[in-house]
Amino acid sequence: MTETSSGNNKYSHIFLGILAVLAILAVLKVSKDVTIPLVLSFFCFLLFSPLLRRLDKLHIPKIFSVTFVMALLLFIFVLAGWFVIMTVDTLVRLIPFYAEKVVSLDRLISSRVSTFVDLPLGTSFLSLLPVNWSSLAISSLTSISNKFLDITKVATLVYIFFLFLLLERQSVIPKLLAAIPKSKGMKIAVMFERITRQISKYLLLKAVISAFTGLFFFLAAIVTGLDLPILWGVLAFVFNFIPSVGSVIVTTLTIFMALIQFAPDWTNVMYVGILTISTQMILGNIIDPRLQGGQLNLSPFVILVSLSLWGFIWGIPGMFISVPLTSVLQILCANIKSLRPVAILISSGKSYQRESTKQRTLERYLRKQDKLKRGEHPTAAHMAEAENAEATNDYHKGDFVLPESFGDKK
């Protein structure tokens, strides 16, 4: 009876937990006008934390360090606003020019397709679209200008929240230690410090990788003669913060722009495609994972799910901060005993695979030692076969070396 009641309590707790999570997500979606600036300011604070720690080590007075960082953030906001306004104005003026290019490309594609399929004379694929694409492009760019006031309000809130986070940063840990019992307070302080350092490192490395991605996209546009090279560099920098999907979007847009501008000269289109795709492959799939390592320890599937979830809740800002947000939740779950299984499930699982492999190898080693103690000496052939099998297995190489193998040659 007791076991049945405890099992029912367990399931009821799980059910209530799911309801609580759904309620929190609903509140976050409804209150996004406040929560988005608050969360963005927190991640801006984490991004600037390494710089602040460096200024503290140099014994720069707090007033000067805060003033310098606030001025730097203001400069970034003003530069971003100026860039958006100038880009939208340039694109609106260039729409008629590119409209002619798109019409010419449509005629070229129609003529090429008509050599394989019988098409009526004067067939246009653009006419199959349910909307006037050129008017839609102009209206979309105009809507960005109309929303500039809303963007300015969000940026102002982020700036104000960021200022107060800077002023409070040195008193957070002492207040936690004073407000919470000593053992729990120290645990929460350590967890908070781990979150700030881990997410700060991720954001800083991501910013550096994104900057190099934007630089190489800019150089690719300059070398091939692609129009608006600064735009493609900035878009590559910004979209690189969206995991997996962002690099695909900006690469596709760049190649599509090259197709519109250069067709029927396919050489430059191929150059743009090769340069942009190779940039994403080298920086995104080789250098970025090596620099980041396994510090976030998130499953790729969980990253895609979090991208969709936070994108649904907060739109584009949620997509940009989906990975660090999920990492924060994982750290919180790992430090709460009842939620620790959740942290394990959303992790990449590599550390647990290594631990399981280490345990299996250790068990084999202990069994072999036990047989030797009992006098069950294996034959030389069996020992050679076992050593060969161990040498050819890749699943535990590099994890650890058993004590009797310290002096062995590889």
N, C-alpha and C positions, 0 to 999 in steps of 0.2 A: 504493500500500500504506500509506503514511504517512497519507494523507488518510482511508483507511478505518479505520485504528486510532484516529486522533484523533476521528473521528465516533463510533466505538464507545465510546471513553472519555467523550465528552460525554454520550451517552445513559445510560451506566452511572452517571455522576455525578448526572444528573437522577433516575434510579430510586432511587439511594441517598438523595438528598435527600428524595424523597417518603416513603420508608420512615422516615427520621429524623423528619420532621414528624409522621407518624402515631404513631411511638413516643413523641414528646414530648407529643402530645395525650392519648395513653393514660395516660401517667404523671401528667399534670395532672388527669385525671379520677379516677384511683385515689387520688391524694394530695390531694384537694380539701379535706380537713379541715385541712391545713396551708397549702396554697397560697392558698385563698380569704382567710383572715385576712391573709396576707402581702401579697397584691395589694391588698386593700381598704385596708390601712394605708398602702401606697405612694400610692394615689390620695387618701387623706385628707391625706397629706403634701403632695401636689401642690395640693390644694384650699386648704390653708392657707399655701402658699408665698408668695403675694402679701402676705399679712398679715405673715409673718415678714420678708420683704424690707423692708416698710415700717417695722417695728420696728427693723431693723438700721440703716436710714437715720436714724432718730431717736436712734441711739446708745444704745438700751436694752440694759442688760447681758443676756448670754445666759441667765443663770439666771432672770431675771424674764420674759423673752420666752417661754422654754420653759414656765415655770410658768403663765403666762397662757393660752397655747395649749392646754396639757393640761387646765387647768380648764375652758376653753371647750368642748373636745371631751367632757369628762366631763359637763358640763351638758347637751349635746346628747343624749348617750346616755341619761342619766337621764330627760330629758324625753320622749324617744322611747319608752322602756320604760313610763313612767307612762301615756303616751297609749295605747299598745297595750293595757295591762291595763284601763284605764277604758273604752276603746271596746268591747273584747270583752265586758266585764261588761254594758255598756249594751245591746249587740246581743242578748245572750242573754236579757235581760229583755224586750226588745221583740219577740222572735220570735213569741210568741202573737198579739200585736196585728197584726203584718204578715201572719201566716198567715191571719187573717180577711180582710184586705185582698186578699190573693192569691186566696182563694176567691171573693170578690165579683167581682174582675176576671175570673176564669175563667167565672163565670156570665154576666157581661155579654158577654164575647166569644162564648160559646156561643149566647146569644140573638141576637146580631147575625148570626152565621154561619148560624143556622137560618132566617133570613129569605131567604137565597140558596140554601141547601142543606138538603135534608130530613135532619134528625138525629133519632135516637131521643130520646124524652122523658127529661130528666135527664142528658143527655150532658155529660161533664166532660173537658176536655182534660188536666187534672192527673192523672186516673186512667190516662191512657195512659203516664205516666212509669213507668219500671221500678223506681223507688225512691221511698221516702217522703221528699219533698223537705224537709219541715220538720225531720224527724229528722236528715237529712243536713246541713242548715245548722247545727243545734245541735252535732252531732258535729264539724263542721269548725271551728267557733269554739272548742270545747273542746280540740281538738287543738292549736290555736295556743297556748292556755294551757299545755298539757302540754309543748310545745316551747320554752317560754320559757327553761328552764334551758339548753338547747342554744344558743339565741340569745345568752344571757348569756355562755356560754363563748367563743363566737366574738367577741363584743364585747370581752371581756377580752383575748383574744389580739391583736386589732386595736389595742387601747389600748397594750399592752406593746410591740408592734412599732413603733407610731407614736412612742413615747417614744424608742426607740433610734435611729430614723431622724432625729429632731430633734437628738439629741446628736451624730450623725455627719455632719450635713448640711454643715458647714463644712470637713470633712476629706476628703470624697469626691474632689473634683477634685485636690487636692494628692497624694493617694495614687495616683490614676490616672496623673498625670504622672510620679510617681516609680517606679511599678511597670512602666510600659510605655515602650518607646523613644520618644524625644522627639517625632518626627513623628507616629507613630500615637497616642501619648498625647494630644497636642494635638487630633487629629482626634476621638478618643473623648470628650474633655472638651467640645469644642464640640457634638458630637452629643448628649451627655447634657444640656447646658444648653439646647439647642434643644427636646429632649423635655420637660423640666420646664416651660419657659416656655410652650410651645404647649399642652400638656395642662392646665396650670394655668389658662391663659386660657379654654380651652374649658369646663372644669369650673366656673369662676367665672361666666362668662356663662350657662351652662346653669342654674346655681343661681339666678341673678337672674331669668331668664326663667321658671323653674319656680315661683319664689316669687310672681311676678306672676300666673301662671296659677292657682296655688292661691288667691291673694287674690280674683281675679275669680270663680272657682267658688264661693268662700265668700260673696261678695256676691250672686251669682246665687241661691244657696240662701236667703239672708236675704230678698231682695226678693220671691221667689216663695213663701216660706213652706215650703220643703222641709225636712224633718226632718234632723237631724244635719249642720248646715252645716260645722262644723269638720272632720268626717270627710271630706267631699267636697273641702274645700280641701286637706287634708293628702294625700289620695289623688291629687289632681291634681298637687300638687308632686312627689310621689314617682314616679308613673308617667310624668311628663314626661321623666325621665331615660332611659326606654326609648324608643329612636328609633322613630318611625312607629307601632308597635303600641301603645305605652303610652297615647298620647293617645286612640286609638280605644277602648281598653278602658275608661278612666275616664269618657269621655263617654257611652259606651253604658250603663255602670252607673248613672250619674247620671240619664240619661233614663229608664231602666227603673225606678229608684226613684221618680221623679216619676210615672210611669205607674201604679205600684202605689198610691201615696199619694193622687193626685188624681182618678183615674178614678172616675166618668165626666165630671168637669170637665176637658175637654181644653184649656181656655185656659191654665192654669198649666203643663200638660205642654208645650205649644207654646212658652211663654215660657222654660222651662228648656232645651228643645232649642235654641232660637234663641240664647240667651245663651251656653250652653256651646260650641256649635259655632262661633259667631262668635269667641269667645275663642281657641279652638284655631286657627282660620283666620288671625286677625290676628297672634297672638303666635307661633304655630308656623310659619306659611307666609310671613309678611311680615317681622316684626321680627327673629325669631331668625336667619334666613338673612342679613339685612343686618348684624346685629351680628357674627355668626360669620364672615361672608365665606367665603373659600375656604381658611381656614387649615388645616383638616384634610384638604382635597383628597381626599375619598374618594368613590368611585362609589356612588350610591344602591343599586344592586344588591348591591355588596359589603357595604354596611351591613346589608342584610337577611340576607345569607348569614352575616355575622359574628354577627348577632343570634341566628340559629338555631344556629350552631356553638357559641358560648360558652354559650348557654342549655342546649344538650345536655350540655356538659362540666361546667358549674358551676351549672346551674339558674338560679333567679331572680337571684342575685348576678352571674352571668355575663352576663345580659341587660342589667343596669344598666351594666356597665363594658365592654360589647362594642365600642362606638365608640372610646373612648380606647385600649383595648388594640390594636385594629386600626391605629389611627394610630401607636402606638409601633412596631408591627411594620413599618409602611410606612417610617418614618424609618430604622429599622435596615436594611431592605432597600435603601433609596436610598443608604446609605453603604457598602454592600458590593458591590463591582463585579460579582460573579457573580450577585447577587440583584437588581440594578437593574431588569431587565425585570419582575420581580414587582411592584416599587414602581410602575412605570409602568402595569401592567395594573390594579391595584386603585385607581388614582387616578381622579378625576372626568374627566380628559382635557381640561378647559377650557383650561389653559395650553398644551397641545400643539396644540389647535385654533387658538388665537390665534397661536402661533408659525408654524404651517403657513400660515395665511392671510396673515400678515405676509411670509413668504417668497415666496408666490405673487405678492403685490402688488409686492414689491421686484423680482421677476424681470420682471414686466410693465413696470415703470418702467425697468429697465436695457435691456430690449429696445427700448423707445421711444427712449431716449437713443442707443442704438447705430444705430437707423435714421436719427436726425437727423444723427449724425456721418457716415453714409454718403451723406447728401444725399437720403434718401428722405422728402421732406416730405409728410405727409398733407394731404389737402384740409381746408378749413374745416368742411365738413359732417361728415367723419369725426371731426375733433377734437371737434366739438360733441356728436356721438353718443357718443363715448367718455367725455367728461366727464359727460354725463347718466347713462350707465350706472354710472360710479363713484359719482355722487351718490346714486343710488337703491339701491345695494347696501348692505345692513346688516351684512354679515358681518364687516367690518373696521372699522366706525365705532367710534371711541373707543380703539382699540388703539394707534395711532400716527399721526402726521401726516408726510407726506413733506416734504423740505426746501423744495421750491418752492411749497408750499401754506401756509407759515407766515403769510403776510399776507393770505390769502384770507378773504373774509367767508363765514360760514355761512348 
